[in-house]
Amino acid sequence: MSRRAEPPLGEAGDRVESVGAFTRRVKTLLETNIRPGWVRGEVSNLRQQASGHVYFSLKDSEAQVSGVMFRGDAARQTLKLRDGLQVLVYGEISVYEPRGQYQLIVRAVIEDGVGRLQQEFEALKQKLAAEGLFAPERKRPIPPMPGVVGFITSPTGAAVQDFLRILTRREWRGRVVVLPAKVQGEGAAAEMVAMLETAATLGIFDLIVVGRGGGSLEDLWAFNEEPLVRAVAACPVPVISAVGHEIDFTLCDFAADLRAETPSAAAELISSHFVAALDRVKQARENLDFGVRDAVAGARRDLEHLQSRLRLLSPSAQVEQGFLRLDDLANRLAASLRSTVQERRHQLATARSNLTRLSPELRIRQESQKLLSLWKRLQSVSPESVLQRGFTIMRDEAGRPVTRKAGLKSGRKLAAEFGDGSLPVRVE
């Protein structure tokens, strides 16, 4: 076996490098030619230094790479790293010269599930759109002045407080019924579907709002679940979707009859026509007041003018004629004023009547009368009412009613219940 010849040192063209120089050349090649990008893997060997820097390994079934996230980048992350977590990291390649080891300098980390959720969102959106669920012709007009509005949301969330505060500030006269449901996490979509079905069954709502405040894609995912999206599209009552902030979109936004950027924006939409009507009533009242004042001022000027002319005509006949004309003008003026005031009052009464007719108070009184009638009928057939009419209920030792004498043995103890109390008896 011949021995492999070693290359001679120092020949022309050969270059001898130190380890440091060679590593720096490798570092330059890697960092210059490999651009920053996203890498998917599982976190392992996680450790956080007292300095705030975070070190970990990113691995999959084929390989692993070391990663480091410096304190400033780590402080900006919303995701808490842990061993075994599947993540997407964004960073650039770097070489740590003292060890001759390459590693990723990580700038951003997101959970790998976000990408999965986004894919599910787009797939379901395309599927439902192909069915025509988001078609414009399916959408119903929103009632301009709804009397009763149902709000499906968390009763403890900030969204419902903002919603009610804006309606109160704008002096809206309708009624809001909060239909409580979870808006985040497991079972949230099912609860909201149940509330939609309940609202449709009750038949008292002119409009339904489904909403919550903003959040991440995971926080809002319940509003992307297929059963809820289909329930919103199929609801017989017009629906406004008011989910999240202005930049957040859910599939419920596409299925609803109208999308509001926030619950606050939904409140402004609902009350906008009412506010406009209220402004028209206020303007009519101001016009009426102005018209009356102007008419009175004009009449006063006319009267003063007549008085000045009367003083210039000294003969008694002309004075008497002046009195007659003055009385006639006064009567015509009074009649004109009465007619004008009556007409303005009629217009104001008509506006108030229209506003009252749209108020939910009449409907509430009718429903209250129905409930009172049902309560009275229920009271008339209650056991206490029957006892007060002279009847008696026989009960056994366990308190159960005895409806037949068959099977009762002599000596058995019973209790007779009257309208004013019970009396023990025994079968003879």
C-alpha positions in Angstrom: 0.0 0.0 0.0 1.5 3.3 -1.1 1.4 6.1 1.4 -0.6 9.2 0.4 1.8 12.1 -0.2 1.3 15.1 2.1 1.2 18.5 0.3 4.5 20.3 0.9 4.2 23.5 2.9 5.3 26.8 1.5 4.9 26.1 -2.2 3.7 28.8 -4.4 -0.1 29.2 -4.4 -0.5 27.6 -1.0 -1.9 29.7 1.9 -1.7 28.7 5.5 -4.4 30.2 7.7 -4.9 30.3 11.4 -8.1 28.8 12.9 -9.3 32.3 13.7 -8.8 33.6 10.2 -10.4 30.5 8.7 -13.5 30.9 11.0 -13.8 34.5 10.1 -13.8 33.6 6.4 -16.5 31.1 7.1 -18.5 33.6 9.1 -18.3 36.2 6.3 -19.4 33.6 3.7 -22.4 32.5 5.7 -23.6 35.8 6.9 -23.2 37.4 3.5 -24.8 34.7 1.3 -27.6 33.4 3.6 -30.4 36.0 3.9 -32.7 36.3 7.0 -35.8 34.1 6.9 -38.4 32.0 8.7 -37.5 28.6 10.2 -40.0 26.1 11.7 -39.1 23.7 14.5 -39.6 22.5 18.1 -38.0 24.4 21.0 -35.7 22.4 23.2 -32.9 23.0 25.8 -34.5 26.4 26.6 -32.6 28.5 29.1 -32.9 32.2 30.0 -29.9 34.1 31.3 -30.0 36.6 34.1 -29.0 39.2 31.5 -32.4 38.6 29.7 -30.9 36.8 26.7 -32.7 33.5 25.8 -30.8 30.5 24.4 -32.5 27.4 22.9 -32.2 24.7 20.2 -34.6 24.5 17.3 -35.0 21.0 16.0 -37.1 18.7 13.8 -36.8 15.0 12.8 -33.7 15.7 10.6 -31.5 18.3 12.3 -31.2 21.0 14.9 -29.8 24.4 15.1 -28.8 26.7 18.0 -30.7 29.9 18.5 -30.3 33.0 20.6 -32.7 35.9 21.2 -31.2 38.9 22.8 -32.9 40.8 25.6 -34.4 43.6 23.5 -36.0 41.2 21.0 -37.1 38.8 23.8 -38.9 41.6 25.7 -41.0 42.4 22.6 -42.4 38.9 22.2 -45.9 38.0 23.3 -45.4 34.3 23.1 -43.8 32.6 26.1 -41.3 30.0 25.0 -41.2 26.5 26.5 -39.6 23.2 25.7 -41.6 21.2 23.1 -43.4 24.2 21.7 -43.8 24.3 17.9 -42.8 27.7 16.6 -41.9 29.8 13.6 -38.8 32.0 14.2 -37.5 34.8 12.1 -33.7 35.5 12.2 -30.4 35.6 10.5 -27.4 33.3 10.5 -24.4 34.1 12.6 -21.1 32.4 13.6 -19.8 32.4 17.2 -16.1 32.5 16.5 -14.7 31.3 19.9 -16.5 27.9 19.4 -16.7 27.9 15.6 -20.4 27.3 15.9 -23.2 28.8 13.7 -26.5 29.8 15.2 -29.7 31.8 14.5 -30.0 35.3 15.9 -33.8 35.2 16.4 -35.7 38.5 16.1 -39.4 37.3 16.2 -41.2 34.2 17.3 -44.8 33.1 16.6 -46.6 29.9 17.5 -46.8 27.5 14.6 -50.6 27.2 15.2 -51.2 30.7 13.9 -50.2 29.6 10.4 -52.5 26.7 10.7 -55.4 28.8 11.9 -54.9 31.2 9.0 -55.0 28.3 6.5 -58.2 27.0 8.1 -59.7 30.5 8.0 -59.0 30.9 4.3 -60.2 27.4 3.4 -63.5 27.8 5.2 -64.0 31.2 3.8 -63.6 29.9 0.2 -65.9 27.0 1.0 -68.7 29.1 2.4 -68.3 31.8 -0.3 -68.7 29.1 -2.9 -72.0 28.1 -1.3 -73.2 31.7 -1.7 -73.3 32.3 2.1 -71.7 35.7 1.8 -73.6 36.8 -1.3 -74.9 40.5 -1.1 -78.3 39.4 -2.3 -78.8 37.3 0.9 -78.3 40.3 3.2 -81.3 42.0 4.7 -81.7 45.7 5.3 -81.0 46.9 8.9 -84.1 48.5 10.4 -83.6 52.2 10.7 -85.1 52.6 14.1 -85.1 49.2 16.0 -87.2 49.1 19.2 -85.6 46.1 20.8 -82.0 45.0 20.1 -80.4 41.8 21.3 -76.7 41.8 22.0 -75.0 38.4 22.1 -71.7 38.9 24.0 -70.0 38.4 27.3 -72.0 40.3 30.0 -68.8 41.1 31.9 -66.7 42.3 28.9 -65.8 45.9 28.1 -67.7 45.6 24.8 -71.1 45.7 26.3 -70.3 48.6 28.5 -69.0 50.6 25.6 -72.1 49.7 23.6 -74.6 50.8 26.3 -72.6 53.9 27.1 -72.8 55.2 23.5 -76.5 54.5 23.2 -77.2 56.3 26.5 -75.0 59.3 25.5 -76.9 59.6 22.2 -80.3 59.5 24.1 -81.5 56.4 22.2 -85.0 55.4 23.3 -85.0 51.6 22.4 -84.4 48.6 24.7 -81.3 46.4 24.7 -81.4 42.8 25.9 -78.0 41.3 26.6 -78.0 37.6 25.6 -75.0 36.2 27.6 -72.5 33.9 26.0 -68.9 33.0 26.0 -67.0 34.8 23.2 -63.6 33.0 23.5 -62.4 29.5 24.1 -63.9 26.1 23.9 -67.7 26.0 23.6 -68.0 29.8 22.9 -69.3 29.3 19.3 -71.9 26.7 20.6 -73.2 29.2 23.2 -73.6 32.0 20.7 -75.4 29.6 18.3 -77.8 28.8 21.1 -78.4 32.4 21.9 -79.2 33.1 18.2 -81.7 30.3 18.2 -83.3 31.6 21.4 -83.5 35.2 20.0 -85.2 33.9 16.9 -87.7 31.8 19.0 -88.6 34.7 21.3 -89.6 36.8 18.3 -89.3 40.1 20.2 -86.1 41.5 18.5 -85.9 43.9 15.6 -82.1 43.5 15.4 -79.4 41.3 16.8 -75.7 42.3 17.4 -73.0 39.6 17.8 -69.7 41.0 19.0 -66.8 41.4 21.4 -63.7 43.5 21.7 -60.5 42.9 19.7 -57.9 40.2 20.2 -55.5 37.8 18.4 -56.6 35.3 15.8 -56.9 32.6 18.5 -59.0 34.9 20.7 -61.4 35.6 17.9 -61.5 32.1 16.5 -65.0 31.3 17.9 -66.4 33.8 15.3 -64.7 31.8 12.5 -66.3 28.4 13.5 -68.6 27.0 10.8 -71.7 26.4 13.0 -71.7 30.0 14.2 -71.1 31.4 10.7 -74.0 29.4 9.3 -76.3 30.3 12.2 -75.6 34.0 11.6 -76.4 33.7 7.9 -79.6 31.7 8.6 -80.9 33.9 11.4 -84.4 35.3 10.5 -83.6 38.5 12.4 -81.2 41.0 10.8 -77.7 40.6 12.3 -74.8 43.1 12.8 -71.4 41.6 13.4 -69.3 43.8 15.6 -66.2 41.8 16.4 -62.8 43.2 17.2 -61.0 46.4 16.2 -61.0 48.0 12.7 -58.2 45.7 11.4 -59.8 42.4 12.5 -62.1 40.4 10.2 -63.9 37.2 11.0 -66.2 34.9 8.9 -69.1 36.2 10.9 -68.4 39.7 9.4 -69.0 38.2 5.9 -72.1 36.2 6.9 -73.9 39.0 8.8 -76.2 41.5 7.2 -73.8 44.3 8.2 -70.3 44.6 9.7 -69.4 47.2 12.3 -65.8 47.8 13.0 -66.3 47.7 16.8 -69.3 47.3 19.2 -69.1 51.1 19.7 -69.5 51.6 16.0 -72.5 49.2 16.0 -74.1 51.4 18.7 -73.6 54.5 16.6 -75.1 52.8 13.5 -78.2 51.7 15.5 -78.9 55.1 17.0 -78.0 57.2 13.9 -81.6 57.4 12.5 -83.0 58.1 15.9 -80.6 60.9 16.5 -81.5 62.4 13.1 -85.2 62.2 14.0 -84.6 63.8 17.4 -82.7 66.6 15.7 -85.6 67.2 13.3 -88.0 67.4 16.2 -85.8 69.9 18.0 -85.5 72.0 14.9 -89.2 72.0 14.4 -89.7 73.2 18.0 -87.1 75.9 17.5 -88.8 77.0 14.2 -92.2 77.1 16.0 -90.9 79.3 18.8 -89.2 81.6 16.3 -92.4 81.9 14.2 -94.5 82.8 17.2 -92.1 85.4 18.4 -91.8 86.9 15.0 -95.6 87.0 14.6 -96.0 88.7 18.0 -93.3 91.2 17.2 -94.9 92.1 13.9 -98.3 92.5 15.5 -96.8 94.8 18.1 -95.3 97.0 15.4 -98.6 97.2 13.6 -100.4 98.1 16.7 -98.0 100.8 17.6 -98.3 102.2 14.0 -102.1 102.3 14.3 -101.9 104.0 17.6 -99.6 106.7 16.2 -102.1 107.3 13.3 -105.0 107.4 15.7 -103.3 110.2 17.6 -103.0 112.2 14.4 -106.8 112.0 13.7 -108.5 114.1 16.3 -112.2 114.2 15.0 -114.4 111.9 17.1 -115.8 110.0 14.0 -112.4 109.2 12.8 -111.5 108.1 16.3 -114.5 105.8 16.4 -113.6 104.4 13.0 -110.1 103.9 14.2 -111.4 102.0 17.2 -113.5 99.8 15.0 -110.6 99.1 12.6 -108.3 98.5 15.6 -110.7 95.9 17.0 -111.1 94.3 13.7 -107.4 94.1 13.2 -106.9 92.8 16.7 -109.4 90.0 16.1 -107.8 89.1 12.8 -104.4 89.1 14.4 -105.6 86.9 17.3 -107.3 84.5 14.9 -104.1 84.4 12.8 -102.0 83.8 15.8 -104.3 81.1 17.1 -104.2 79.4 13.7 -100.5 79.6 13.5 -99.9 78.3 17.0 -102.5 75.6 16.5 -100.8 74.5 13.3 -97.3 74.5 14.9 -98.7 72.5 17.9 -100.3 70.0 15.6 -97.0 69.5 13.8 -95.2 69.1 17.1 -97.9 66.7 18.4 -97.6 64.7 15.1 -93.8 64.4 15.6 -94.2 63.4 19.2 -96.8 60.8 18.3 -94.6 59.3 15.6 -91.7 59.2 18.1 -93.9 57.6 20.8 -95.3 55.1 18.4 -91.7 53.9 17.7 -90.9 53.7 21.4 -90.8 50.1 22.9 -92.8 51.3 26.0 -96.2 50.4 24.4 -95.0 46.9 23.5 -93.6 46.5 27.1 -97.0 47.5 28.6 -98.8 45.0 26.3 -96.5 42.2 27.2 -96.8 43.1 31.0 -100.6 42.9 30.7 -100.4 39.5 29.1 -98.0 38.3 31.8 -100.4 39.6 34.5 -103.4 37.8 32.9 -101.4 34.5 32.7 -100.3 34.9 36.4 -103.9 35.4 37.5 -105.1 32.4 35.6 -102.2 30.3 37.1 -103.2 31.5 40.6 -106.8 30.5 40.1 -105.9 26.9 39.4 -103.2 26.6 42.1 -103.6 24.0 44.9 -103.9 26.9 47.5 -106.7 28.5 45.5 -108.6 25.1 45.4 -108.2 24.6 49.2 -109.6 28.1 49.8 -112.7 27.2 47.9 -113.5 24.4 50.4 -111.7 21.4 49.0 -109.4 19.1 51.0 -106.3 17.3 49.9 -105.5 13.9 51.6 -101.8 13.0 51.9 -100.1 9.9 53.1 -97.2 9.7 55.5 -94.7 10.7 52.7 -96.7 13.7 51.8 -98.0 12.3 48.5 -101.6 13.1 47.6 -104.1 10.2 48.0 -106.5 10.2 45.1 -108.4 6.9 45.6 -109.8 5.0 48.6 -108.9 1.7 47.1 -105.9 0.2 48.9 -106.3 2.1 52.1 -106.2 -0.1 55.2 -107.9 0.5 58.5 -105.7 2.3 60.9 -103.5 3.9 58.3 -102.5 7.5 59.2 -103.2 10.3 56.8 -103.1 14.1 56.8 -106.0 16.3 55.7 -104.8 19.6 54.2 -107.3 22.5 54.5 -107.0 26.1 53.4 -105.8 27.1 56.9 -103.5 24.1 57.8 -103.3 20.3 58.1 -105.1 17.9 60.4 -103.9 14.3 61.1 -106.6 11.6 60.5 -106.7 7.8 60.6 -108.6 5.3 58.4 -111.4 3.5 60.3 
